Amino acid sequence: MARRTASGFWEAVRRPRFRSPQPRALVLTSGYFLQREALSAMERLGWHALALSLPKGERASGAYVEALLEAAFTFQPDFALTVNHLGLDRQGEIMALFEKMALPLATWFVDSPRLILHDFPGQASPWCQAFSWDRDTLPFLTGAGFTDARWLPLGCDTGLFAPGAPGKAAWERDASFVGDSMAQPSTRLVKRLSRHSGAARAARAAAPDYAQAPERDAISFFRAGRPDLLALWESLDDTLARLDLEQLVTWEATRLYRLDCVKRLAPFAPLVAGDDGWRKLLPGGGFSFHPPLNYREELPGFYPRSKVNFNATSLQMKGAVNQRVFDVPACGGFLLTDRREQMDELFEPGKESATYADPGEIEDLARHFLAHPAERERVAQAARARVLAGHDYTHRLRTMLKVLRRRYA
């Protein structure tokens, strides 16, 4: 790039965008969830895509900046895509480059933007279009300066999650659960908060109440009716400690909620695939355990081998749905999941989804669907048809493209 004149370079990269029906997308990659799925969907759509690997160290390193500018000059993208704001730096240097290049950046949050954006204060930009998997987070994003933030739920790579994937006989069960016990994340946060006397104890004591509360995030829960926790939160001396307190309430509530739910599967001798925390938390007898499964290589063959795939959503997302809601039916499996407000806009209740509103319903519903295989199959096939018709990642990227075209073309 040294041989190019500065004026010629910036003139070349600040070109008109979205002039072709098939866009050119620069995807910032680090091996994180959704990046590979996005690239696969772009290939199936016939888009032109280039993956730019993110550095493991300093996000504004000279080599990374050089690679980003080189890709902008040679590939001539219409937009860049990042997941969870990965590839941006705290100082705002990378976002400033996108602005200088007049290159739209789509950032798709698939985890709490509140927890992520504390690393990126004041970095909302007219050249950054935010999307979130959870509609409940849109007011926060708008308040953080991301104008016109949009809801974009998770989806499925239906080329990967499809009937017929190879599996193991040992996976065949009446019921199974795939997920983290949240024991280790909670323990890590307890250790981090140990220098703040009583903070971890107060957070863990509040977790059961938060699990039942209508508020969708911990800070709203503090403000709505827990002045003691709000005062504790305000007394903490740095932003990270405050976020740790919020996150510990959330993860501990999720741990207790999932444990309560999964325990209710005991009569069906379920297979629980996840971290070692489950072996310590679940009662002896009745449960089988499996180490964490590889998302791409094992889960497509695992889900169809359980008559009832069970799901208990993280309380980080009280109104949203997780990946399993799409992946299980896509490969022909049946899912029993907790009722979530946003799910009703994605699947028709009763016809395309089977849900429980309260953990007390789990055992009876599981027993019902195990006793009625034809009904189980009808729901599974209807859900699969819905995923194929509207919830593939190609559908999500088409929605994203429409938003970006309207704003930046």
C-alpha positions in Angstrom: 0.0 0.0 0.0 3.0 2.3 0.4 3.2 2.8 -3.4 -0.3 4.2 -3.5 -0.9 7.9 -3.0 -3.0 8.7 0.0 -5.6 10.7 -2.1 -5.9 7.8 -4.6 -6.3 5.2 -1.8 -9.1 7.1 0.0 -10.8 7.9 -3.3 -10.8 4.2 -4.2 -12.2 2.9 -0.9 -14.9 5.6 -0.5 -16.8 4.2 -3.5 -20.6 4.0 -3.9 -22.0 0.9 -2.1 -24.6 -1.7 -3.0 -24.6 -1.1 -6.8 -24.8 -4.8 -7.7 -27.6 -7.3 -6.9 -25.0 -9.6 -5.3 -23.2 -7.6 -2.5 -19.6 -7.9 -1.5 -19.2 -8.6 2.3 -16.1 -8.4 4.4 -16.6 -10.7 7.4 -14.4 -10.2 10.5 -13.6 -13.6 11.8 -12.1 -15.1 15.0 -13.6 -18.6 15.2 -16.5 -17.3 17.2 -20.1 -18.6 16.9 -22.1 -17.3 13.9 -19.1 -16.1 11.8 -18.8 -19.4 9.9 -22.5 -19.7 9.6 -22.7 -16.2 8.0 -20.0 -17.1 5.5 -21.8 -20.3 4.6 -25.1 -18.5 4.1 -23.4 -15.8 1.9 -21.9 -18.6 -0.3 -25.3 -20.2 -0.7 -26.8 -16.8 -1.6 -24.2 -16.3 -4.2 -22.7 -13.2 -2.4 -19.1 -12.3 -2.7 -17.5 -12.7 0.7 -14.0 -12.3 2.2 -13.0 -13.5 5.7 -10.6 -11.2 7.5 -9.0 -12.9 10.5 -8.9 -10.8 13.7 -5.7 -10.6 15.7 -5.5 -12.4 19.0 -3.8 -9.5 20.8 -4.3 -5.7 20.4 -7.3 -5.0 18.2 -5.8 -1.9 16.7 -2.4 -3.4 15.9 -0.6 -2.2 12.9 -0.8 -5.5 11.1 -4.6 -5.6 11.6 -5.1 -2.1 10.4 -3.0 -2.7 7.4 -5.0 -5.9 6.6 -8.3 -4.1 7.0 -7.2 -1.2 4.7 -5.8 -3.7 2.2 -9.1 -5.7 2.1 -11.1 -2.5 1.7 -8.9 -1.4 -1.3 -8.5 -4.7 -3.1 -11.9 -6.4 -2.3 -14.0 -3.3 -2.5 -16.7 -4.5 0.0 -20.2 -3.0 0.2 -20.2 -3.6 3.9 -18.4 -5.4 6.7 -19.9 -7.7 9.2 -18.9 -8.4 12.8 -20.5 -10.4 15.6 -20.6 -9.0 19.1 -18.5 -6.0 18.0 -15.4 -8.2 17.7 -12.6 -6.4 15.9 -13.3 -3.0 17.3 -11.0 -1.4 19.9 -11.7 0.7 23.0 -10.0 3.8 21.6 -12.3 3.9 18.6 -9.6 3.8 16.0 -11.1 1.0 14.0 -14.5 2.6 14.0 -12.9 5.8 12.8 -11.4 3.9 9.9 -14.8 2.6 8.9 -16.1 6.2 9.0 -13.1 7.5 6.9 -13.6 4.8 4.3 -17.4 5.4 4.3 -17.7 1.6 4.7 -20.9 0.4 6.5 -20.3 -1.9 9.5 -23.0 -4.3 10.5 -22.6 -5.5 14.1 -24.8 -8.4 15.1 -25.1 -8.9 18.9 -25.8 -12.5 19.9 -24.9 -11.9 23.6 -25.8 -9.0 25.9 -24.8 -5.7 24.3 -24.8 -4.1 27.8 -22.0 -6.5 28.9 -20.1 -6.2 25.6 -20.2 -2.4 25.0 -18.7 -1.4 28.3 -15.5 -2.0 26.4 -16.5 0.4 23.7 -17.9 3.6 25.3 -19.2 6.3 23.0 -18.5 4.4 19.8 -21.8 4.5 18.1 -21.4 5.8 14.6 -23.6 6.7 11.6 -21.5 4.1 9.7 -22.4 1.3 12.2 -25.8 -0.5 11.9 -26.6 -2.6 15.0 -28.6 -5.8 15.0 -29.5 -7.9 18.1 -30.8 -11.4 18.5 -32.9 -10.2 21.4 -35.5 -7.5 20.8 -35.5 -6.6 24.5 -32.0 -5.1 24.1 -33.0 -2.6 21.4 -33.8 0.2 23.8 -30.4 -0.1 25.4 -28.7 0.0 21.9 -30.7 3.0 21.0 -29.8 4.8 24.2 -26.1 3.9 23.5 -26.4 5.9 20.2 -27.0 3.1 17.8 -29.9 4.7 15.8 -32.3 2.4 14.1 -31.0 -0.8 15.9 -32.9 -3.8 14.5 -34.1 -7.1 15.9 -32.5 -10.0 14.0 -33.1 -13.4 15.7 -30.7 -16.3 15.5 -31.4 -18.8 12.7 -30.0 -22.1 11.4 -27.6 -23.4 8.8 -30.0 -25.8 7.2 -27.3 -27.2 5.0 -25.5 -28.4 8.2 -28.5 -29.2 10.4 -30.5 -31.6 8.2 -31.9 -35.1 8.6 -29.5 -38.0 8.0 -26.4 -36.8 9.9 -24.4 -39.7 11.3 -24.7 -40.3 15.0 -23.9 -42.9 17.8 -26.1 -45.6 19.2 -25.1 -44.4 22.7 -26.9 -41.1 22.0 -30.3 -42.7 21.7 -32.4 -41.7 24.6 -36.0 -40.9 25.5 -34.8 -37.4 26.7 -31.7 -35.4 26.5 -30.4 -31.9 27.4 -27.4 -30.1 25.8 -26.1 -27.0 27.6 -23.9 -25.5 30.2 -24.6 -25.9 33.9 -23.3 -22.3 34.5 -21.4 -23.6 37.6 -18.0 -22.5 36.3 -19.1 -19.0 35.1 -20.7 -18.3 38.4 -17.6 -19.5 40.3 -15.3 -17.3 38.2 -17.5 -14.2 39.0 -17.6 -15.0 42.7 -13.7 -15.0 42.7 -13.6 -11.8 40.8 -16.0 -10.1 43.2 -14.2 -11.5 46.3 -12.4 -8.1 47.0 -15.8 -6.4 47.4 -17.1 -7.6 50.8 -20.5 -9.2 50.6 -21.0 -8.5 46.9 -20.9 -12.1 45.7 -23.0 -13.3 48.6 -25.7 -10.7 47.9 -25.8 -11.5 44.2 -26.2 -15.2 44.8 -28.9 -14.6 47.4 -30.8 -12.4 44.9 -30.6 -14.9 42.0 -33.8 -16.9 42.8 -35.8 -13.7 43.0 -34.4 -12.5 39.7 -35.2 -15.8 38.0 -38.9 -15.2 38.8 -38.9 -11.4 38.2 -40.5 -9.9 35.1 -37.5 -7.6 34.5 -35.4 -8.6 31.5 -32.0 -7.7 32.9 -30.3 -7.5 36.3 -29.9 -3.7 36.5 -33.6 -3.2 35.8 -34.4 -5.8 38.5 -32.2 -3.8 41.0 -34.0 -0.6 40.1 -37.5 -2.0 40.2 -37.5 -3.3 43.7 -34.1 -4.1 45.2 -32.8 -0.9 46.6 -30.2 -2.9 48.6 -28.7 -4.3 45.5 -28.9 -1.0 43.7 -27.0 0.7 46.5 -24.4 -2.1 46.5 -24.0 -1.8 42.7 -23.6 2.0 43.0 -21.0 1.6 45.7 -18.7 -0.6 43.5 -15.6 1.4 42.5 -15.3 0.4 38.8 -17.5 -0.4 35.8 -16.2 -4.0 35.5 -17.1 -4.8 39.1 -20.7 -3.5 38.5 -21.0 -5.6 35.4 -19.7 -8.6 37.3 -22.4 -8.1 39.9 -25.1 -8.0 37.3 -23.7 -11.0 35.5 -23.4 -13.0 38.6 -27.0 -12.5 39.4 -27.9 -13.5 35.8 -25.6 -16.6 35.7 -26.5 -17.8 39.1 -30.2 -17.4 38.3 -29.6 -19.4 35.1 -27.8 -22.1 37.0 -30.6 -22.5 39.5 -33.3 -22.4 36.8 -31.6 -25.0 34.6 -30.9 -27.3 37.5 -34.5 -27.2 38.6 -35.7 -27.9 35.0 -33.3 -30.7 34.2 -33.9 -32.4 37.5 -37.5 -32.9 36.4 -36.4 -35.1 33.6 -35.1 -37.7 36.0 -38.0 -40.2 35.4 -36.9 -40.5 31.8 -33.2 -41.4 32.4 -32.0 -38.4 30.3 -28.5 -37.9 28.7 -27.0 -34.6 29.8 -24.3 -33.3 27.5 -22.3 -30.4 28.9 -19.6 -29.4 31.4 -18.5 -31.4 34.5 -20.6 -29.1 36.7 -23.6 -31.3 35.9 -22.1 -34.4 37.6 -21.7 -32.4 40.8 -25.1 -30.7 40.7 -27.5 -33.5 39.7 -28.6 -36.2 42.1 -27.1 -39.7 41.8 -28.9 -42.2 39.6 -31.2 -41.6 36.7 -28.9 -39.3 34.7 -26.2 -40.2 32.1 -23.5 -37.7 31.2 -21.6 -36.8 28.1 -18.8 -34.2 27.5 -19.6 -31.1 25.5 -20.6 -31.9 21.9 -18.9 -30.2 18.9 -21.5 -27.9 17.4 -20.8 -28.6 13.7 -19.5 -32.2 13.9 -21.7 -33.8 16.5 -24.9 -31.9 17.2 -26.6 -32.5 13.8 -26.4 -36.2 14.5 -27.2 -36.0 18.2 -30.5 -34.2 18.1 -32.5 -36.8 16.0 -31.4 -39.6 18.4 -33.4 -38.2 21.3 -37.2 -38.6 21.3 -37.5 -35.4 23.4 -34.7 -32.8 23.1 -35.1 -30.5 26.1 -34.2 -26.8 26.3 -33.9 -24.3 29.2 -33.0 -20.9 28.0 -30.4 -18.7 29.6 -31.9 -15.9 31.8 -29.6 -13.5 30.0 -32.4 -13.6 27.4 -35.7 -13.8 29.2 -37.7 -12.9 26.1 -35.5 -14.3 23.3 -34.8 -17.8 21.9 -31.5 -19.6 21.6 -29.9 -21.6 18.8 -31.5 -24.9 19.8 -35.0 -23.7 18.9 -33.9 -23.7 15.2 -31.3 -26.4 15.0 -33.2 -29.3 16.6 -36.2 -29.2 14.2 -34.0 -28.5 11.2 -32.4 -31.9 11.6 -35.8 -33.6 12.2 -35.7 -33.6 16.0 -38.4 -32.8 18.5 -37.9 -30.0 21.0 -39.6 -29.2 24.3 -38.6 -25.7 25.3 -39.5 -23.0 27.7 -42.0 -20.4 26.5 -40.4 -17.2 25.4 -42.3 -14.1 24.3 -40.4 -13.6 21.0 -40.9 -17.3 20.1 -44.5 -16.8 19.2 -43.5 -14.6 16.3 -41.1 -17.3 15.0 -43.2 -20.5 15.5 -46.9 -21.1 15.8 -47.6 -22.2 19.4 -48.9 -25.7 19.6 -48.5 -26.5 16.0 -44.8 -25.7 15.3 -43.6 -25.6 18.9 -44.0 -27.5 22.2 -43.4 -25.3 25.2 -43.7 -25.3 29.0 -44.6 -22.0 30.8 -43.4 -23.3 34.2 -40.9 -25.9 35.3 -43.8 -27.7 37.1 -45.1 -28.7 33.6 -42.0 -30.4 32.4 -42.5 -33.9 33.6 -46.2 -34.2 32.4 -45.3 -32.7 29.0 -42.3 -34.9 28.5 -44.4 -38.0 29.5 -47.2 -36.9 27.1 -45.0 -36.5 24.1 -43.1 -39.7 24.8 -46.5 -41.5 24.8 -47.7 -39.8 21.6 -45.0 -40.3 18.9 -47.3 -39.3 16.1 -48.0 -35.9 17.7 -44.4 -35.5 18.5 -43.5 -36.1 14.8 -46.2 -33.7 13.6 -44.8 -30.8 15.7 -41.2 -31.7 14.7 -42.0 -31.7 10.9 -44.1 -28.5 11.1 -41.2 -26.8 13.0 -38.7 -28.0 10.4 -40.9 -26.7 7.6 -41.0 -23.3 9.3 -37.3 -23.2 9.7 -36.7 -24.0 6.1 -39.3 -21.4 5.0 -38.0 -18.5 7.1 -35.3 -19.2 9.7 -32.2 -20.2 7.7 -29.3 -17.8 8.0 -29.8 -16.9 4.4 -33.2 -15.4 5.4 -31.4 -13.4 8.2 -28.8 -12.1 5.8 -31.4 -11.0 3.3 -33.1 -9.1 6.0 -29.8 -7.5 7.0 -29.0 -6.6 3.4 -32.4 -4.8 3.0 -31.7 -2.6 6.1 -28.2 -1.8 4.9 -29.3 -1.0 1.3 -31.9 1.4 2.5 -29.5 3.2 4.8 -26.3 3.3 2.8 -27.0 2.7 -0.9 
